[in-house]
Structure formats: C-alpha cells, structure tokens
Amino acid sequence: MLQITSFKQTQPLNTDLKPRLIIFDFDGTLADSLVIMIDITNRLASEFGYKQLSDDFIATLKYLSPWEIVRAIDVALWKIPWIVQRVRQEFYTEAKRVELFSGIVELVERLKAEHYRLGIVSSNSEANIHAVLRQYGIEHRFDFVTSASTFGKGRAISKVIKQSNIERANAVYVGDEIRDIRAARSVGIKIVAVSWGFNDPTALLQQKPDLLIAEPADLLSAIDRLYSPAILSFPAS
C-alpha cells in the first residue's frame, strides 16, 4: 500500500543528473533492531542512571521526538555521547541477532538494477552497519555508509550529498523517525517515511513527509512519483 501525504514540488527536477541518490536510515528502516536496542538500553539504565523502558513506556515513546524521549527517560544531556558509545559497543557484540526487514534485500537489489546510487546515514556505527549488511550479502550494494551523531543527521546528509556530486533535488532520504524527517527538511531534500519502524505513523504524518509507505516494495512507486515531472502536488491524506 502506498500512502500519499502532501507533496509539493519546490525544486525543479534535474532529470539529466543520473544516477539519483537514495539515502537510507538503518535502524528501524533497513534493520529490525528495535528489540535488541531496547534490551541494550535497559541493561545500561542502572549504569547511567535513567529509567528503564517498559512496554507501556515504549508505546508512549513512539510518538515522541528524540529530545522529548531524552526528557521522558530523565537522562542528563552530558551523558548522551557516552550512552551512545556504549550502546554501539553492545550492539556490535549482538550484530548476528539483527535481521533486516522482510523485503529489504530484494528492494536493494532492485534499486541497484535500476542504477540508483545507495547510501546509509545512521546514528549507529559504521562497523555495526557493515556487520549486519555483510550477513545478508548486500554490503557491496551501498556506495557509502556514514555514522552521524544522534542529533546531527542533517549535517551528515548534507556532507554525503556534496561528496556524491548530486544535486539536492535528486536525493531522497528514507527513514522511520521524526528526526529523519526533520533532518531531510533541514537540508532541503525529499523524505520518504516508513511505517514499519520506531515512530508511530500518526506521529510521522504530523511532520509532513513527502510520502509515507507501508512496506519496502512501495519505495519504487514512491520514488517514481517523486521524480515524475508531470506531478506537481498530491492532496494530503
């Protein structure tokens, strides 16, 4: 199912600039890693002095932005870099447990067959991402993998676009969180949100992504719509 949210073409499409670039978030978009991330986060709670994540609490967090989550779990801001580092370290030891979402491998192969350039910008570490992709035999399908700080995805996205020599009008970010939408908007590129990740679809729609999709196979249709010069706008759903 392809769900269309409000999309208005704000930049002229440079259809001569090929191949187009699709940048993915990792956790919650490509990788079904939420349960492992929660396990790790709860294991570290006593060490860093924040609240553990109960099932009911997690259900509430799905509607919040990262800054709101930080306030909700009552963690000191100065601790965040240390927590992120420890989470990444713990994640690496459990990388073999991490699965990609159903349909992701097929999607990646199809996109490469259609000559898209693919990359990843994630707040997870590059080593962790490579470890998971390697298990599925698609590590070589990505032109780059870049690690960003928890609140610095916009800067990282802007940097990889510049390094890829791609115009911003020809780049798309794909992510599952409120911060992914905000990061893409901050650098002026299109954003396709996915409904199978961390943030609830209702919370994602409130941020007005260009499109919201319900399964990986929908991305091809979404990209076609975003790159159709004949389509100037879609009505809000």
Secondary structure, DSSP 8 states (H G I E B T S, - for coil): -EEE--EE--S---TTS-S-EEEE--BTTTEE-HHHHHHHHHHTHHHHT-----HHHHHHHTTS-HHHHHHHTT--GGGHHHHHHHHHHHHHHTGGG-EE-TTHHHHHHHHHHTT-EEEEEESS-HHHHHHHHHHTT-GGG-SEEEE--TT-HHHHHHHHHHHTT--GGGEEEEESSHHHHHHHHHHT-EEEEETTSSS-HHHHHHT--SEEESSTTHHHHHHHHHT-TT--EE---
